[in-house]
Amino acid sequence: MVRKAFERLGRPGAMAWSNGGGLTVPPGSPLTLSEAFLRTAAEHGDRGILHVKADRSTELQRYADLLIAARRVLSGLRARGLAPGDKVILQLGDLRDHFAAFWGCILGGLVPLTIAQPPTEDRSHAVVKKLVNAWQLLDRPLVMAQDRTRDRSPGSFGPPARAPSSGSRRSSRCGAAPWRPSSTRACPTSSCSFS
């Protein structure tokens, strides 16, 4: 089929083939994403992610600090009753919070799904449709958002979520009564909430 496409394009010839050989994993190398992150934070904790802000200033998020923040987020997610394999939609505009939430999910065996924050509440907007569809398709998982976006969570765009079963970790409507971090700040900043 590819050969026919090349012939139609006037590019006859053999297809290219590249083979990098077998994967060689050195002994003692991390075998999972979690292991790689933990090792990076332990061995290179003073290095990190350089965030460039809108005003063009920069801020370094050290790997050691990111690990602490990720563990705090994971603690908060576990307090909500989430377990390995559960999905979490991330709508965090602040990248420091996003990375902490993402790595908190990875460390806990949770499945993070990043969806952009909708710029509008118009249900016909593509980002709103994507958020609502993903939320429904994934059986209404927890949505982690900053306070300024909490009221624009999937439940406020689409039909109300089904009533939770007894012992459910989800609120009856996304956006209602968010979980708030304790004084130990289970979320890396006070701007995070869970719906």
C-alpha positions in Angstrom: 0.0 0.0 0.0 2.8 2.4 0.8 4.6 1.4 -2.4 1.5 2.3 -4.4 1.4 5.7 -2.7 5.1 6.3 -3.7 4.3 5.2 -7.2 1.4 7.7 -7.4 3.7 10.4 -6.1 6.3 9.6 -8.6 8.8 8.4 -6.1 9.6 4.8 -7.0 12.0 2.9 -4.9 12.4 0.7 -1.8 10.9 1.7 1.5 13.3 2.8 4.2 13.8 0.6 7.2 15.6 1.5 10.4 16.5 -0.9 13.2 18.1 0.3 16.3 18.7 -3.2 17.6 17.5 -4.7 20.8 16.9 -2.7 23.9 19.7 -2.9 26.4 18.9 -1.9 29.9 22.0 -1.5 32.1 21.8 -3.3 35.4 20.4 -1.2 38.2 18.5 1.1 35.8 15.0 2.2 36.8 12.4 0.0 35.1 9.3 2.2 35.7 8.5 5.9 35.4 8.1 6.1 39.2 11.5 4.5 39.8 13.1 7.0 37.3 11.5 10.0 39.0 12.5 8.8 42.5 16.1 8.2 41.4 16.3 11.6 39.6 15.0 13.4 42.7 17.5 11.5 44.9 20.5 11.8 42.7 19.8 15.2 41.1 17.5 16.9 43.6 19.2 20.3 43.2 18.4 20.3 39.4 14.9 20.6 38.1 12.4 22.2 35.7 12.9 25.8 34.7 9.5 27.5 34.4 9.3 30.6 32.2 6.4 32.8 33.3 4.3 35.2 31.3 6.4 38.1 32.4 9.5 36.3 31.1 10.8 35.7 34.6 12.0 32.2 35.5 11.5 30.0 38.4 13.3 26.7 39.1 11.2 23.8 40.5 13.8 21.5 41.9 13.3 17.8 41.6 13.6 17.3 45.3 10.8 19.9 45.9 8.7 18.4 43.1 9.0 15.0 44.8 7.8 16.5 48.2 4.9 18.3 46.4 4.0 15.1 44.5 3.9 13.0 47.7 1.6 15.6 49.3 -0.7 15.5 46.3 -0.7 11.7 46.4 -1.5 11.8 50.2 -4.5 14.0 49.4 -5.7 11.7 46.6 -5.4 8.7 48.9 -7.3 10.5 51.6 -10.1 10.9 48.9 -10.1 7.1 48.5 -8.3 6.9 45.2 -6.4 3.6 44.5 -4.0 2.4 41.9 -5.6 2.3 38.5 -8.1 5.1 39.2 -8.2 8.0 36.7 -7.8 11.7 37.6 -8.4 14.5 35.2 -5.9 17.4 35.6 -7.0 20.9 34.8 -4.2 22.9 36.4 -3.0 26.0 34.6 -0.1 26.5 36.9 2.7 24.2 35.7 4.2 23.8 39.2 0.9 22.4 40.4 0.4 20.4 37.2 3.8 18.6 37.5 3.2 17.9 41.2 -0.3 16.5 40.5 1.0 14.5 37.5 3.9 12.9 39.4 1.7 12.3 42.5 -0.6 10.3 40.3 2.3 8.4 38.7 3.8 7.6 42.1 0.4 6.3 43.3 -0.3 4.2 40.3 -3.1 6.5 39.3 -3.8 7.4 35.6 -3.5 11.2 35.1 -5.3 12.7 32.1 -4.5 16.3 31.3 -7.2 18.4 29.6 -6.8 22.1 28.9 -8.9 24.5 30.9 -11.9 25.6 28.8 -11.7 29.3 28.0 -15.5 29.5 28.1 -18.5 27.7 29.5 -20.1 27.4 26.1 -21.1 23.7 25.7 -20.4 23.9 21.9 -16.7 24.9 22.5 -14.3 22.1 21.5 -12.4 22.1 24.8 -15.6 21.9 26.8 -16.8 19.0 24.7 -13.5 17.2 25.1 -13.6 17.7 28.9 -17.2 16.5 29.3 -16.7 13.6 26.9 -13.6 12.4 28.7 -15.2 12.8 32.1 -18.2 10.8 31.0 -16.2 8.2 29.1 -13.9 7.6 32.1 -17.0 7.1 34.4 -16.8 10.6 36.0 -13.3 10.5 37.6 -12.0 13.0 40.0 -11.2 16.4 38.5 -8.3 18.3 40.0 -8.5 22.0 39.2 -7.3 25.4 40.6 -10.0 27.3 42.5 -10.5 29.8 39.7 -11.6 26.9 37.4 -13.5 24.8 40.0 -16.9 26.2 39.0 -16.1 25.3 35.4 -15.7 21.6 36.0 -17.5 18.9 33.8 -20.6 18.8 36.0 -21.2 22.5 35.4 -21.1 22.0 31.6 -22.9 18.8 31.1 -25.7 16.8 32.8 -25.3 16.2 36.5 -23.3 13.2 37.5 -25.2 10.2 38.8 -25.7 10.1 42.5 -22.7 8.4 44.2 -23.1 5.0 45.7 -22.6 4.8 49.5 -18.9 5.2 50.3 -18.2 6.8 47.0 -15.2 9.1 46.8 -16.8 11.4 44.3 -19.2 14.3 45.0 -22.7 14.0 43.6 -22.0 16.8 41.2 -18.6 17.7 39.9 -17.7 21.1 41.2 -19.7 20.7 44.5 -18.0 20.8 47.9 -14.3 20.5 46.9 -11.9 18.7 49.1 -9.6 21.3 50.7 -6.0 20.6 51.8 -5.4 20.2 55.5 -3.0 22.4 57.4 -0.2 20.1 56.1 -1.1 21.2 52.6 -1.7 17.9 50.8 -1.8 19.9 47.6 1.4 21.8 46.7 -0.4 25.2 46.8 -3.5 26.5 48.4 -4.9 27.1 44.9 -5.7 23.5 44.3 -9.0 21.8 45.0 -10.6 18.5 44.1 -14.1 18.1 42.7 
